[in-house]
């Protein structure tokens, strides 16, 4: 496990949390995003691959003509 870079008080643990973004008056929420979180200070860390996939999801969700969009994060399967 990796120590928290913010507080260095505890190890980061794997969790699944929701991420939200608001752009141009529209809101998108993706639930169950895999990430690491410090149990001491609550700082959250995203893997670069997950962050890229999340950004793509937000872009596609906000391209629709809706005020609020929500979905679950679906990690790609490894063959």
PDB file with SEQRES, HELIX, SHEET and CRYST1 records, atoms N, CA, C and O in Angstrom:
SEQRES   1 A   79  UNK UNK UNK UNK UNK UNK UNK UNK UNK UNK UNK UNK UNK          
SEQRES   2 A   79  UNK UNK UNK UNK UNK UNK UNK UNK UNK UNK UNK UNK UNK          
SEQRES   3 A   79  UNK UNK UNK UNK UNK UNK UNK UNK UNK UNK UNK UNK UNK          
SEQRES   4 A   79  UNK UNK UNK UNK UNK UNK UNK UNK UNK UNK UNK UNK UNK          
SEQRES   5 A   79  UNK UNK UNK UNK UNK UNK UNK UNK UNK UNK UNK UNK UNK          
SEQRES   6 A   79  UNK UNK UNK UNK UNK UNK UNK UNK UNK UNK UNK UNK UNK          
SEQRES   7 A   79  UNK                                                          
HELIX    1 AA1 UNK A   48  UNK A   62  1                                  15    
SHEET    1 AA1 3 UNK A  12  UNK A  23  0                                        
SHEET    2 AA1 3 UNK A  26  UNK A  38 -1                                        
SHEET    3 AA1 3 UNK A  44  UNK A  45 -1                                        
SHEET    1 AA2 2 UNK A  26  UNK A  38  0                                        
SHEET    2 AA2 2 UNK A  68  UNK A  72  1                                        
CRYST1    1.000    1.000    1.000  90.00  90.00  90.00 P 1           1          
ATOM      1  N   UNK A   1       0.835  -1.192   0.000  1.00  0.00           N  
ATOM      2  CA  UNK A   1       0.000   0.000   0.000  1.00  0.00           C  
ATOM      3  C   UNK A   1       0.874   1.248   0.000  1.00  0.00           C  
ATOM      4  O   UNK A   1       2.034   1.222   0.412  1.00  0.00           O  
ATOM      5  N   UNK A   2       0.296   2.313  -0.463  1.00  0.00           N  
ATOM      6  CA  UNK A   2       1.002   3.580  -0.577  1.00  0.00           C  
ATOM      7  C   UNK A   2       0.511   4.545   0.496  1.00  0.00           C  
ATOM      8  O   UNK A   2      -0.688   4.627   0.765  1.00  0.00           O  
ATOM      9  N   UNK A   3       1.430   5.266   1.100  1.00  0.00           N  
ATOM     10  CA  UNK A   3       1.067   6.274   2.094  1.00  0.00           C  
ATOM     11  C   UNK A   3       0.391   7.453   1.403  1.00  0.00           C  
ATOM     12  O   UNK A   3       0.641   7.734   0.231  1.00  0.00           O  
ATOM     13  N   UNK A   4      -0.463   8.128   2.148  1.00  0.00           N  
ATOM     14  CA  UNK A   4      -1.126   9.324   1.643  1.00  0.00           C  
ATOM     15  C   UNK A   4      -0.086  10.412   1.426  1.00  0.00           C  
ATOM     16  O   UNK A   4       0.715  10.693   2.317  1.00  0.00           O  
ATOM     17  N   UNK A   5      -0.094  11.021   0.256  1.00  0.00           N  
ATOM     18  CA  UNK A   5       0.858  12.074  -0.073  1.00  0.00           C  
ATOM     19  C   UNK A   5       0.481  13.402   0.580  1.00  0.00           C  
ATOM     20  O   UNK A   5       1.325  14.283   0.739  1.00  0.00           O  
ATOM     21  N   UNK A   6      -0.774  13.539   0.952  1.00  0.00           N  
ATOM     22  CA  UNK A   6      -1.230  14.795   1.549  1.00  0.00           C  
ATOM     23  C   UNK A   6      -0.892  14.881   3.036  1.00  0.00           C  
ATOM     24  O   UNK A   6      -0.311  15.866   3.490  1.00  0.00           O  
ATOM     25  N   UNK A   7      -1.266  13.827   3.804  1.00  0.00           N  
ATOM     26  CA  UNK A   7      -1.083  13.902   5.252  1.00  0.00           C  
ATOM     27  C   UNK A   7      -0.029  12.947   5.798  1.00  0.00           C  
ATOM     28  O   UNK A   7       0.455  13.134   6.914  1.00  0.00           O  
ATOM     29  N   UNK A   8       0.328  11.937   5.032  1.00  0.00           N  
ATOM     30  CA  UNK A   8       1.302  10.916   5.434  1.00  0.00           C  
ATOM     31  C   UNK A   8       0.936  10.262   6.771  1.00  0.00           C  
ATOM     32  O   UNK A   8       1.813   9.798   7.499  1.00  0.00           O  
ATOM     33  N   UNK A   9      -0.362  10.227   7.088  1.00  0.00           N  
ATOM     34  CA  UNK A   9      -0.827   9.645   8.347  1.00  0.00           C  
ATOM     35  C   UNK A   9      -1.266   8.190   8.196  1.00  0.00           C  
ATOM     36  O   UNK A   9      -1.242   7.440   9.172  1.00  0.00           O  
ATOM     37  N   UNK A  10      -1.664   7.782   6.999  1.00  0.00           N  
ATOM     38  CA  UNK A  10      -2.214   6.442   6.833  1.00  0.00           C  
ATOM     39  C   UNK A  10      -1.986   5.968   5.405  1.00  0.00           C  
ATOM     40  O   UNK A  10      -1.615   6.745   4.525  1.00  0.00           O  
ATOM     41  N   UNK A  11      -2.217   4.674   5.196  1.00  0.00           N  
ATOM     42  CA  UNK A  11      -2.123   4.096   3.858  1.00  0.00           C  
ATOM     43  C   UNK A  11      -3.392   4.404   3.065  1.00  0.00           C  
ATOM     44  O   UNK A  11      -4.471   4.578   3.631  1.00  0.00           O  
ATOM     45  N   UNK A  12      -3.238   4.467   1.756  1.00  0.00           N  
ATOM     46  CA  UNK A  12      -4.377   4.631   0.872  1.00  0.00           C  
ATOM     47  C   UNK A  12      -5.001   3.255   0.647  1.00  0.00           C  
ATOM     48  O   UNK A  12      -4.290   2.269   0.453  1.00  0.00           O  
ATOM     49  N   UNK A  13      -6.338   3.196   0.675  1.00  0.00           N  
ATOM     50  CA  UNK A  13      -7.048   1.931   0.481  1.00  0.00           C  
ATOM     51  C   UNK A  13      -7.947   2.032  -0.751  1.00  0.00           C  
ATOM     52  O   UNK A  13      -8.426   3.112  -1.095  1.00  0.00           O  
ATOM     53  N   UNK A  14      -8.169   0.899  -1.405  1.00  0.00           N  
ATOM     54  CA  UNK A  14      -9.028   0.856  -2.589  1.00  0.00           C  
ATOM     55  C   UNK A  14     -10.482   1.014  -2.173  1.00  0.00           C  
ATOM     56  O   UNK A  14     -10.964   0.331  -1.269  1.00  0.00           O  
ATOM     57  N   UNK A  15     -11.174   1.932  -2.852  1.00  0.00           N  
ATOM     58  CA  UNK A  15     -12.596   2.183  -2.605  1.00  0.00           C  
ATOM     59  C   UNK A  15     -13.279   2.438  -3.948  1.00  0.00           C  
ATOM     60  O   UNK A  15     -12.618   2.581  -4.976  1.00  0.00           O  
ATOM     61  N   UNK A  16     -14.585   2.491  -3.924  1.00  0.00           N  
ATOM     62  CA  UNK A  16     -15.383   2.883  -5.089  1.00  0.00           C  
ATOM     63  C   UNK A  16     -16.290   4.010  -4.638  1.00  0.00           C  
ATOM     64  O   UNK A  16     -17.111   3.838  -3.737  1.00  0.00           O  
ATOM     65  N   UNK A  17     -16.137   5.178  -5.275  1.00  0.00           N  
ATOM     66  CA  UNK A  17     -16.885   6.368  -4.898  1.00  0.00           C  
ATOM     67  C   UNK A  17     -17.481   7.033  -6.131  1.00  0.00           C  
ATOM     68  O   UNK A  17     -17.102   6.726  -7.261  1.00  0.00           O  
ATOM     69  N   UNK A  18     -18.409   7.939  -5.902  1.00  0.00           N  
ATOM     70  CA  UNK A  18     -19.016   8.713  -6.983  1.00  0.00           C  
ATOM     71  C   UNK A  18     -18.146   9.929  -7.301  1.00  0.00           C  
ATOM     72  O   UNK A  18     -17.520  10.503  -6.411  1.00  0.00           O  
ATOM     73  N   UNK A  19     -18.114  10.314  -8.568  1.00  0.00           N  
ATOM     74  CA  UNK A  19     -17.456  11.550  -9.014  1.00  0.00           C  
ATOM     75  C   UNK A  19     -18.502  12.361  -9.770  1.00  0.00           C  
ATOM     76  O   UNK A  19     -19.328  11.816 -10.502  1.00  0.00           O  
ATOM     77  N   UNK A  20     -18.447  13.679  -9.574  1.00  0.00           N  
ATOM     78  CA  UNK A  20     -19.407  14.566 -10.197  1.00  0.00           C  
ATOM     79  C   UNK A  20     -18.677  15.711 -10.888  1.00  0.00           C  
ATOM     80  O   UNK A  20     -17.634  16.174 -10.426  1.00  0.00           O  
ATOM     81  N   UNK A  21     -19.247  16.157 -12.003  1.00  0.00           N  
ATOM     82  CA  UNK A  21     -18.700  17.320 -12.692  1.00  0.00           C  
ATOM     83  C   UNK A  21     -19.865  18.176 -13.174  1.00  0.00           C  
ATOM     84  O   UNK A  21     -20.934  17.666 -13.512  1.00  0.00           O  
ATOM     85  N   UNK A  22     -19.636  19.490 -13.199  1.00  0.00           N  
ATOM     86  CA  UNK A  22     -20.635  20.414 -13.724  1.00  0.00           C  
ATOM     87  C   UNK A  22     -19.966  21.282 -14.776  1.00  0.00           C  
ATOM     88  O   UNK A  22     -18.940  21.914 -14.524  1.00  0.00           O  
ATOM     89  N   UNK A  23     -20.568  21.301 -15.961  1.00  0.00           N  
ATOM     90  CA  UNK A  23     -20.036  22.100 -17.071  1.00  0.00           C  
ATOM     91  C   UNK A  23     -21.205  22.752 -17.804  1.00  0.00           C  
ATOM     92  O   UNK A  23     -22.185  22.084 -18.135  1.00  0.00           O  
ATOM     93  N   UNK A  24     -21.103  24.028 -18.051  1.00  0.00           N  
ATOM     94  CA  UNK A  24     -22.092  24.771 -18.834  1.00  0.00           C  
ATOM     95  C   UNK A  24     -23.522  24.523 -18.345  1.00  0.00           C  
ATOM     96  O   UNK A  24     -24.441  24.365 -19.148  1.00  0.00           O  
ATOM     97  N   UNK A  25     -23.695  24.492 -17.037  1.00  0.00           N  
ATOM     98  CA  UNK A  25     -25.029  24.329 -16.472  1.00  0.00           C  
ATOM     99  C   UNK A  25     -25.562  22.905 -16.480  1.00  0.00           C  
ATOM    100  O   UNK A  25     -26.717  22.675 -16.122  1.00  0.00           O  
ATOM    101  N   UNK A  26     -24.745  21.960 -16.879  1.00  0.00           N  
ATOM    102  CA  UNK A  26     -25.142  20.552 -16.883  1.00  0.00           C  
ATOM    103  C   UNK A  26     -24.296  19.799 -15.868  1.00  0.00           C  
ATOM    104  O   UNK A  26     -23.139  20.142 -15.627  1.00  0.00           O  
ATOM    105  N   UNK A  27     -24.894  18.761 -15.273  1.00  0.00           N  
ATOM    106  CA  UNK A  27     -24.206  17.987 -14.255  1.00  0.00           C  
ATOM    107  C   UNK A  27     -24.181  16.516 -14.650  1.00  0.00           C  
ATOM    108  O   UNK A  27     -25.171  15.976 -15.143  1.00  0.00           O  
ATOM    109  N   UNK A  28     -23.031  15.875 -14.426  1.00  0.00           N  
ATOM    110  CA  UNK A  28     -22.886  14.440 -14.679  1.00  0.00           C  
ATOM    111  C   UNK A  28     -22.306  13.786 -13.432  1.00  0.00           C  
ATOM    112  O   UNK A  28     -21.374  14.297 -12.811  1.00  0.00           O  
ATOM    113  N   UNK A  29     -22.885  12.645 -13.086  1.00  0.00           N  
ATOM    114  CA  UNK A  29     -22.439  11.886 -11.920  1.00  0.00           C  
ATOM    115  C   UNK A  29     -22.137  10.465 -12.363  1.00  0.00           C  
ATOM    116  O   UNK A  29     -22.966   9.813 -12.998  1.00  0.00           O  
ATOM    117  N   UNK A  30     -20.943   9.989 -12.025  1.00  0.00           N  
ATOM    118  CA  UNK A  30     -20.563   8.601 -12.307  1.00  0.00           C  
ATOM    119  C   UNK A  30     -20.344   7.932 -10.962  1.00  0.00           C  
ATOM    120  O   UNK A  30     -19.529   8.382 -10.157  1.00  0.00           O  
ATOM    121  N   UNK A  31     -21.081   6.851 -10.727  1.00  0.00           N  
ATOM    122  CA  UNK A  31     -20.995   6.128  -9.458  1.00  0.00           C  
ATOM    123  C   UNK A  31     -20.048   4.945  -9.570  1.00  0.00           C  
ATOM    124  O   UNK A  31     -19.782   4.441 -10.661  1.00  0.00           O  
ATOM    125  N   UNK A  32     -19.546   4.514  -8.425  1.00  0.00           N  
ATOM    126  CA  UNK A  32     -18.694   3.327  -8.320  1.00  0.00           C  
ATOM    127  C   UNK A  32     -17.382   3.451  -9.080  1.00  0.00           C  
ATOM    128  O   UNK A  32     -16.924   2.488  -9.695  1.00  0.00           O  
ATOM    129  N   UNK A  33     -16.778   4.632  -9.039  1.00  0.00           N  
ATOM    130  CA  UNK A  33     -15.493   4.856  -9.695  1.00  0.00           C  
ATOM    131  C   UNK A  33     -14.385   4.268  -8.804  1.00  0.00           C  
ATOM    132  O   UNK A  33     -14.281   4.638  -7.635  1.00  0.00           O  
ATOM    133  N   UNK A  34     -13.560   3.361  -9.340  1.00  0.00           N  
ATOM    134  CA  UNK A  34     -12.475   2.806  -8.525  1.00  0.00           C  
ATOM    135  C   UNK A  34     -11.378   3.837  -8.295  1.00  0.00           C  
ATOM    136  O   UNK A  34     -10.923   4.505  -9.223  1.00  0.00           O  
ATOM    137  N   UNK A  35     -10.965   3.951  -7.030  1.00  0.00           N  
ATOM    138  CA  UNK A  35      -9.930   4.915  -6.654  1.00  0.00           C  
ATOM    139  C   UNK A  35      -9.314   4.482  -5.337  1.00  0.00           C  
ATOM    140  O   UNK A  35      -9.739   3.493  -4.741  1.00  0.00           O  
ATOM    141  N   UNK A  36      -8.320   5.217  -4.886  1.00  0.00           N  
ATOM    142  CA  UNK A  36      -7.735   4.999  -3.567  1.00  0.00           C  
ATOM    143  C   UNK A  36      -8.083   6.196  -2.707  1.00  0.00           C  
ATOM    144  O   UNK A  36      -8.206   7.318  -3.198  1.00  0.00           O  
ATOM    145  N   UNK A  37      -8.241   5.940  -1.398  1.00  0.00           N  
ATOM    146  CA  UNK A  37      -8.629   6.994  -0.473  1.00  0.00           C  
ATOM    147  C   UNK A  37      -7.857   6.837   0.837  1.00  0.00           C  
ATOM    148  O   UNK A  37      -7.656   5.724   1.322  1.00  0.00           O  
ATOM    149  N   UNK A  38      -7.434   7.949   1.393  1.00  0.00           N  
ATOM    150  CA  UNK A  38      -6.767   7.942   2.706  1.00  0.00           C  
ATOM    151  C   UNK A  38      -7.841   7.918   3.782  1.00  0.00           C  
ATOM    152  O   UNK A  38      -8.727   8.772   3.799  1.00  0.00           O  
ATOM    153  N   UNK A  39      -7.764   6.939   4.681  1.00  0.00           N  
ATOM    154  CA  UNK A  39      -8.770   6.845   5.735  1.00  0.00           C  
ATOM    155  C   UNK A  39      -8.561   7.907   6.811  1.00  0.00           C  
ATOM    156  O   UNK A  39      -9.457   8.141   7.622  1.00  0.00           O  
ATOM    157  N   UNK A  40      -7.402   8.550   6.835  1.00  0.00           N  
ATOM    158  CA  UNK A  40      -7.129   9.586   7.831  1.00  0.00           C  
ATOM    159  C   UNK A  40      -7.666  10.953   7.404  1.00  0.00           C  
ATOM    160  O   UNK A  40      -8.358  11.611   8.180  1.00  0.00           O  
ATOM    161  N   UNK A  41      -7.356  11.385   6.182  1.00  0.00           N  
ATOM    162  CA  UNK A  41      -7.751  12.740   5.758  1.00  0.00           C  
ATOM    163  C   UNK A  41      -8.808  12.756   4.659  1.00  0.00           C  
ATOM    164  O   UNK A  41      -9.390  13.806   4.384  1.00  0.00           O  
ATOM    165  N   UNK A  42      -9.070  11.604   4.020  1.00  0.00           N  
ATOM    166  CA  UNK A  42     -10.103  11.541   2.989  1.00  0.00           C  
ATOM    167  C   UNK A  42      -9.635  11.904   1.588  1.00  0.00           C  
ATOM    168  O   UNK A  42     -10.434  11.890   0.652  1.00  0.00           O  
ATOM    169  N   UNK A  43      -8.351  12.230   1.425  1.00  0.00           N  
ATOM    170  CA  UNK A  43      -7.824  12.552   0.092  1.00  0.00           C  
ATOM    171  C   UNK A  43      -8.032  11.353  -0.831  1.00  0.00           C  
ATOM    172  O   UNK A  43      -7.819  10.210  -0.427  1.00  0.00           O  
ATOM    173  N   UNK A  44      -8.452  11.619  -2.078  1.00  0.00           N  
ATOM    174  CA  UNK A  44      -8.720  10.550  -3.041  1.00  0.00           C  
ATOM    175  C   UNK A  44      -7.743  10.633  -4.206  1.00  0.00           C  
ATOM    176  O   UNK A  44      -7.331  11.716  -4.621  1.00  0.00           O  
ATOM    177  N   UNK A  45      -7.382   9.457  -4.725  1.00  0.00           N  
ATOM    178  CA  UNK A  45      -6.406   9.343  -5.803  1.00  0.00           C  
ATOM    179  C   UNK A  45      -6.984   8.482  -6.920  1.00  0.00           C  
ATOM    180  O   UNK A  45      -7.490   7.387  -6.672  1.00  0.00           O  
ATOM    181  N   UNK A  46      -6.906   8.987  -8.154  1.00  0.00           N  
ATOM    182  CA  UNK A  46      -7.357   8.244  -9.332  1.00  0.00           C  
ATOM    183  C   UNK A  46      -6.156   7.784 -10.143  1.00  0.00           C  
ATOM    184  O   UNK A  46      -5.185   8.522 -10.308  1.00  0.00           O  
ATOM    185  N   UNK A  47      -6.230   6.576 -10.641  1.00  0.00           N  
ATOM    186  CA  UNK A  47      -5.247   6.051 -11.580  1.00  0.00           C  
ATOM    187  C   UNK A  47      -5.402   6.832 -12.887  1.00  0.00           C  
ATOM    188  O   UNK A  47      -6.514   7.228 -13.235  1.00  0.00           O  
ATOM    189  N   UNK A  48      -4.300   7.058 -13.618  1.00  0.00           N  
ATOM    190  CA  UNK A  48      -4.358   7.829 -14.875  1.00  0.00           C  
ATOM    191  C   UNK A  48      -5.331   7.210 -15.871  1.00  0.00           C  
ATOM    192  O   UNK A  48      -6.082   7.930 -16.529  1.00  0.00           O  
ATOM    193  N   UNK A  49      -5.327   5.891 -15.989  1.00  0.00           N  
ATOM    194  CA  UNK A  49      -6.229   5.213 -16.933  1.00  0.00           C  
ATOM    195  C   UNK A  49      -7.694   5.419 -16.535  1.00  0.00           C  
ATOM    196  O   UNK A  49      -8.544   5.673 -17.389  1.00  0.00           O  
ATOM    197  N   UNK A  50      -7.980   5.311 -15.254  1.00  0.00           N  
ATOM    198  CA  UNK A  50      -9.340   5.524 -14.749  1.00  0.00           C  
ATOM    199  C   UNK A  50      -9.753   6.975 -14.974  1.00  0.00           C  
ATOM    200  O   UNK A  50     -10.881   7.240 -15.389  1.00  0.00           O  
ATOM    201  N   UNK A  51      -8.851   7.914 -14.704  1.00  0.00           N  
ATOM    202  CA  UNK A  51      -9.144   9.338 -14.894  1.00  0.00           C  
ATOM    203  C   UNK A  51      -9.458   9.639 -16.361  1.00  0.00           C  
ATOM    204  O   UNK A  51     -10.373  10.407 -16.653  1.00  0.00           O  
ATOM    205  N   UNK A  52      -8.704   9.037 -17.279  1.00  0.00           N  
ATOM    206  CA  UNK A  52      -8.964   9.239 -18.705  1.00  0.00           C  
ATOM    207  C   UNK A  52     -10.306   8.689 -19.122  1.00  0.00           C  
ATOM    208  O   UNK A  52     -11.045   9.338 -19.862  1.00  0.00           O  
ATOM    209  N   UNK A  53     -10.630   7.492 -18.650  1.00  0.00           N  
ATOM    210  CA  UNK A  53     -11.928   6.873 -18.955  1.00  0.00           C  
ATOM    211  C   UNK A  53     -13.064   7.704 -18.358  1.00  0.00           C  
ATOM    212  O   UNK A  53     -14.102   7.891 -18.992  1.00  0.00           O  
ATOM    213  N   UNK A  54     -12.864   8.196 -17.146  1.00  0.00           N  
ATOM    214  CA  UNK A  54     -13.876   9.023 -16.487  1.00  0.00           C  
ATOM    215  C   UNK A  54     -14.116  10.310 -17.266  1.00  0.00           C  
ATOM    216  O   UNK A  54     -15.261  10.738 -17.415  1.00  0.00           O  
ATOM    217  N   UNK A  55     -13.055  10.929 -17.761  1.00  0.00           N  
ATOM    218  CA  UNK A  55     -13.194  12.147 -18.562  1.00  0.00           C  
ATOM    219  C   UNK A  55     -13.982  11.877 -19.840  1.00  0.00           C  
ATOM    220  O   UNK A  55     -14.810  12.694 -20.242  1.00  0.00           O  
ATOM    221  N   UNK A  56     -13.729  10.739 -20.478  1.00  0.00           N  
ATOM    222  CA  UNK A  56     -14.488  10.362 -21.678  1.00  0.00           C  
ATOM    223  C   UNK A  56     -15.966  10.169 -21.346  1.00  0.00           C  
ATOM    224  O   UNK A  56     -16.839  10.600 -22.099  1.00  0.00           O  
ATOM    225  N   UNK A  57     -16.241   9.522 -20.217  1.00  0.00           N  
ATOM    226  CA  UNK A  57     -17.631   9.321 -19.805  1.00  0.00           C  
ATOM    227  C   UNK A  57     -18.320  10.656 -19.564  1.00  0.00           C  
ATOM    228  O   UNK A  57     -19.444  10.869 -20.019  1.00  0.00           O  
ATOM    229  N   UNK A  58     -17.650  11.556 -18.851  1.00  0.00           N  
ATOM    230  CA  UNK A  58     -18.237  12.865 -18.593  1.00  0.00           C  
ATOM    231  C   UNK A  58     -18.514  13.605 -19.898  1.00  0.00           C  
ATOM    232  O   UNK A  58     -19.582  14.197 -20.052  1.00  0.00           O  
ATOM    233  N   UNK A  59     -17.576  13.581 -20.836  1.00  0.00           N  
ATOM    234  CA  UNK A  59     -17.774  14.246 -22.131  1.00  0.00           C  
ATOM    235  C   UNK A  59     -18.994  13.706 -22.859  1.00  0.00           C  
ATOM    236  O   UNK A  59     -19.811  14.479 -23.360  1.00  0.00           O  
ATOM    237  N   UNK A  60     -19.126  12.380 -22.922  1.00  0.00           N  
ATOM    238  CA  UNK A  60     -20.259  11.785 -23.640  1.00  0.00           C  
ATOM    239  C   UNK A  60     -21.578  12.038 -22.908  1.00  0.00           C  
ATOM    240  O   UNK A  60     -22.606  12.257 -23.549  1.00  0.00           O  
ATOM    241  N   UNK A  61     -21.558  12.010 -21.593  1.00  0.00           N  
ATOM    242  CA  UNK A  61     -22.779  12.250 -20.828  1.00  0.00           C  
ATOM    243  C   UNK A  61     -23.244  13.692 -20.955  1.00  0.00           C  
ATOM    244  O   UNK A  61     -24.445  13.946 -21.046  1.00  0.00           O  
ATOM    245  N   UNK A  62     -22.314  14.639 -20.963  1.00  0.00           N  
ATOM    246  CA  UNK A  62     -22.674  16.049 -21.043  1.00  0.00           C  
ATOM    247  C   UNK A  62     -22.983  16.504 -22.464  1.00  0.00           C  
ATOM    248  O   UNK A  62     -23.502  17.603 -22.660  1.00  0.00           O  
ATOM    249  N   UNK A  63     -22.673  15.677 -23.454  1.00  0.00           N  
ATOM    250  CA  UNK A  63     -22.988  16.008 -24.842  1.00  0.00           C  
ATOM    251  C   UNK A  63     -24.482  15.841 -25.118  1.00  0.00           C  
ATOM    252  O   UNK A  63     -25.002  16.400 -26.084  1.00  0.00           O  
ATOM    253  N   UNK A  64     -25.167  15.080 -24.278  1.00  0.00           N  
ATOM    254  CA  UNK A  64     -26.607  14.873 -24.427  1.00  0.00           C  
ATOM    255  C   UNK A  64     -27.352  16.124 -23.962  1.00  0.00           C  
ATOM    256  O   UNK A  64     -26.826  16.923 -23.187  1.00  0.00           O  
ATOM    257  N   UNK A  65     -28.554  16.276 -24.437  1.00  0.00           N  
ATOM    258  CA  UNK A  65     -29.357  17.446 -24.086  1.00  0.00           C  
ATOM    259  C   UNK A  65     -30.154  17.181 -22.802  1.00  0.00           C  
ATOM    260  O   UNK A  65     -31.385  17.146 -22.818  1.00  0.00           O  
ATOM    261  N   UNK A  66     -29.427  16.997 -21.690  1.00  0.00           N  
ATOM    262  CA  UNK A  66     -30.059  16.781 -20.388  1.00  0.00           C  
ATOM    263  C   UNK A  66     -29.373  17.674 -19.362  1.00  0.00           C  
ATOM    264  O   UNK A  66     -28.210  18.040 -19.530  1.00  0.00           O  
ATOM    265  N   UNK A  67     -30.090  18.022 -18.308  1.00  0.00           N  
ATOM    266  CA  UNK A  67     -29.491  18.840 -17.259  1.00  0.00           C  
ATOM    267  C   UNK A  67     -28.632  18.005 -16.323  1.00  0.00           C  
ATOM    268  O   UNK A  67     -27.564  18.440 -15.891  1.00  0.00           O  
ATOM    269  N   UNK A  68     -29.108  16.791 -16.010  1.00  0.00           N  
ATOM    270  CA  UNK A  68     -28.387  15.913 -15.092  1.00  0.00           C  
ATOM    271  C   UNK A  68     -28.327  14.509 -15.697  1.00  0.00           C  
ATOM    272  O   UNK A  68     -29.344  13.954 -16.113  1.00  0.00           O  
ATOM    273  N   UNK A  69     -27.117  13.946 -15.738  1.00  0.00           N  
ATOM    274  CA  UNK A  69     -26.928  12.588 -16.242  1.00  0.00           C  
ATOM    275  C   UNK A  69     -26.195  11.788 -15.179  1.00  0.00           C  
ATOM    276  O   UNK A  69     -25.303  12.306 -14.507  1.00  0.00           O  
ATOM    277  N   UNK A  70     -26.573  10.518 -15.028  1.00  0.00           N  
ATOM    278  CA  UNK A  70     -25.926   9.664 -14.035  1.00  0.00           C  
ATOM    279  C   UNK A  70     -25.751   8.271 -14.602  1.00  0.00           C  
ATOM    280  O   UNK A  70     -26.584   7.799 -15.376  1.00  0.00           O  
ATOM    281  N   UNK A  71     -24.669   7.612 -14.218  1.00  0.00           N  
ATOM    282  CA  UNK A  71     -24.410   6.235 -14.635  1.00  0.00           C  
ATOM    283  C   UNK A  71     -23.376   5.613 -13.712  1.00  0.00           C  
ATOM    284  O   UNK A  71     -22.740   6.299 -12.912  1.00  0.00           O  
ATOM    285  N   UNK A  72     -23.219   4.304 -13.836  1.00  0.00           N  
ATOM    286  CA  UNK A  72     -22.198   3.575 -13.088  1.00  0.00           C  
ATOM    287  C   UNK A  72     -20.939   3.476 -13.953  1.00  0.00           C  
ATOM    288  O   UNK A  72     -21.018   3.344 -15.174  1.00  0.00           O  
ATOM    289  N   UNK A  73     -19.791   3.542 -13.303  1.00  0.00           N  
ATOM    290  CA  UNK A  73     -18.522   3.346 -13.995  1.00  0.00           C  
ATOM    291  C   UNK A  73     -18.384   1.866 -14.310  1.00  0.00           C  
ATOM    292  O   UNK A  73     -18.591   1.017 -13.444  1.00  0.00           O  
ATOM    293  N   UNK A  74     -18.038   1.567 -15.529  1.00  0.00           N  
ATOM    294  CA  UNK A  74     -17.830   0.173 -15.929  1.00  0.00           C  
ATOM    295  C   UNK A  74     -16.399   0.023 -16.391  1.00  0.00           C  
ATOM    296  O   UNK A  74     -16.031   0.502 -17.464  1.00  0.00           O  
ATOM    297  N   UNK A  75     -15.597  -0.634 -15.591  1.00  0.00           N  
ATOM    298  CA  UNK A  75     -14.195  -0.841 -15.954  1.00  0.00           C  
ATOM    299  C   UNK A  75     -14.108  -1.775 -17.138  1.00  0.00           C  
ATOM    300  O   UNK A  75     -14.864  -2.743 -17.213  1.00  0.00           O  
ATOM    301  N   UNK A  76     -13.201  -1.509 -18.070  1.00  0.00           N  
ATOM    302  CA  UNK A  76     -13.043  -2.415 -19.210  1.00  0.00           C  
ATOM    303  C   UNK A  76     -12.561  -3.785 -18.744  1.00  0.00           C  
ATOM    304  O   UNK A  76     -11.771  -3.898 -17.807  1.00  0.00           O  
ATOM    305  N   UNK A  77     -13.046  -4.807 -19.408  1.00  0.00           N  
ATOM    306  CA  UNK A  77     -12.630  -6.152 -19.051  1.00  0.00           C  
ATOM    307  C   UNK A  77     -11.305  -6.482 -19.697  1.00  0.00           C  
ATOM    308  O   UNK A  77     -11.026  -6.045 -20.813  1.00  0.00           O  
ATOM    309  N   UNK A  78     -10.485  -7.251 -19.002  1.00  0.00           N  
ATOM    310  CA  UNK A  78      -9.185  -7.657 -19.508  1.00  0.00           C  
ATOM    311  C   UNK A  78      -9.308  -9.051 -20.086  1.00  0.00           C  
ATOM    312  O   UNK A  78      -9.795  -9.963 -19.418  1.00  0.00           O  
ATOM    313  N   UNK A  79      -8.871  -9.221 -21.319  1.00  0.00           N  
ATOM    314  CA  UNK A  79      -8.987 -10.532 -21.981  1.00  0.00           C  
ATOM    315  C   UNK A  79      -7.878 -11.450 -21.575  1.00  0.00           C  
ATOM    316  O   UNK A  79      -7.821 -12.590 -22.036  1.00  0.00           O  
TER     317      UNK A  79                                                      
END                                                                             
